[in-house]
């Protein structure tokens, strides 16, 4: 557990319940994968160590809040809205599409990767990227939304290129909570990562084991969710194997417990990462607790971009 969360817990240790737990903010993250002779690599970021940077010097994966506008009139190909919802184990199709759209938006804004195809079904390639650069800048500046950006270039998002891998909800003790769905994805043929950070973060390709080795046993340099992502991906033989797997993406929501004078994050036996985080080769498990139908996405709903950030767990 990170020092910052430990200090917060100590501050409220005398209370009987968390301090005004907030409703988690829905968000999506992207973990790009590529094959190398040494094994699968992930594109990982590390926050700047400069003063004033939130979660400074921490390993992370790009993520951003879902936007109501991203799911409105979004051109899609490959999968239907119902297929997206089934894959995420959600009943609300609008919410499911918003999660996929947020992942695609983050990939384009921060990584320069486009999960989309043209009217003939051809995936975006390197020759298309210069034309998309201006669109990317406008998207980052919120001058346009994802549906507009794709429609302007006669493109359609391909949700089937994104595989949901882990759904993580911060503990009620977090001052800023997220209900965060991480997607893994292979870099489409002909595209190259062009990382752009809003806060001078570093980004590059690393083996998951290298990330874990650099972070060490402390939680100050990596979150629990990022650790679980790296541990599960490190077991895979190839990107193809990752994209072919079916994952249990029911939400993981850890508890905070005190043991031998120290604070720990704990998952109950039904959500133990050795089981819940394990690759599933057969059928999807049942959804368990019913999904709560999200409120309708309405015009004018607010959205605050995150860029590259860390979920502070």
Helices and strands as residue ranges (DSSP letters): H 3-11, E 25-36, E 39-46, E 59-60, E 63-65, G 68-71, E 76-77, H 81-87, H 93-106, I 107-111, E 116-117, H 126-140, H 146-152, E 156-158, G 159-161, E 163-169, E 178-186, E 202-207, H 208-215, H 224-234, H 239-244, E 252-253, E 255-259, E 262-266, G 269-271, H 273-276
